Structures are given as structure tokens and as C-alpha cells.
């Protein structure tokens, strides 16, 4: 992120230098070329950051109130601890 901020600062410097009425055409062209390269690199970095944000935004958020919904033993008989065996003769 620091590199991005440094590049942004440099891009602002380039912009100011190009606007200077005393700048030579060749110097302005070289500065413009550098600015375009910086801007393209920064755009790629922004795309990466946006991708990371999308991944983070699409992850489910676990809450402290969320409990697993396994419900494996809700029908269990409290005395025996089992869900009960089928009645005699009713094999399934």
C-alpha cells in the first residue's frame, strides 16, 4: 500500500510539472509517459485490492450467536441417550 501512495504522490508531481508553462515539450512528453506507466501500474494494484475486497465481502460472517445446526441428537431419548431402535419386526 505504501508503494501505491508513493506512486500517487509522484503522479501528482508529474501533473504539476506538466502544467508548468515553462516546461519544455520534450520534458513534458517524458513526464507524461512516466505518468501513464505509473497510472497503469496503480490501476492493476487497485484491481487486486478490489478482488480482495470482493472475496472478503462474499465470506460468510460467523456470529457469536450462531450455533451449528447439526441437530443429530434432538430425537434422542434422554434416559437411554439413543434415538431409539425400531420396534420389533419393523426392520428398515
N, C-alpha and C positions, 0 to 999 in steps of 0.2 A: 504494500500500500504506500510505503514511503516513496518508492520509485515512481509511482503514479503521481504523487504530489509534487515531486521534483520535476517530472516531465511537464506537468501543468504549469508550474512556475516558469519553466523555460519557454513554454509555448506563449505565455503572456509576455515574456521579454521579447520574443521574436515579433509578436504582434505590435508591440510598442515601437520596435526598431524599424519595422516596415512602414509604419505610419509617419515616421520622421521625414519631413520634406527634403532634408539634406542628404538622405541615404542615396547611394549610387545604385543604379539599376541592377548591376551585376550582384552587388551585396544583397539587395532586396530579393533577387531571384534565389540566391543561395540560402538566405534565411527562410524564404517561403518553402523551398524544397525540404529543408530540415524540419520545418513546422508540419508539413504534410506527413513526413515519416513518423514524427512524434505522435501526431493525431491518430494515424492508423494503428500504431502500437498501443496507444491508450484505448482505442476502440476495442481492440482484441482483449485487453485486460478487463474492460467493462463487461464484455460478453461473458468472460469467465466468471466474473463476480455475479452477474445476473443468473448464470447457470447454477451457481452455488446457492443463491437465494431461492431459486425455484425448487431445488432439492430440499432445502430446509423447510420451505413453506408447505411442501407436499408430505412431509413426515407427520405421522400421527403424534399428537401431543398426549403424553401419559399424565393423567391427573392423579393426585393422591387419593381421590375418592374412587377411582376406577379399581374394580376388583375383577380378577379373572372370572370369566363366565364358563367355567368348566362344568359345574353342576353335576359332577359324576355321582355323587352320593346323596343327592337330595331325596331319593326314594328309599334310602337305606332305613332299615328297622333300627331304632336307637338301641334296643335291648341286645340284638344279635350283631349289629354292625353290618348286616348284609342286606342286599336289596331284595332278598327272598328268593327261594328256589321255586320252580314251577310246581304246581300241585301234582300229586301222583297221577301218572297216566297221561299227563299233558306235556309230552316232550316237544321241544321246539327246535 
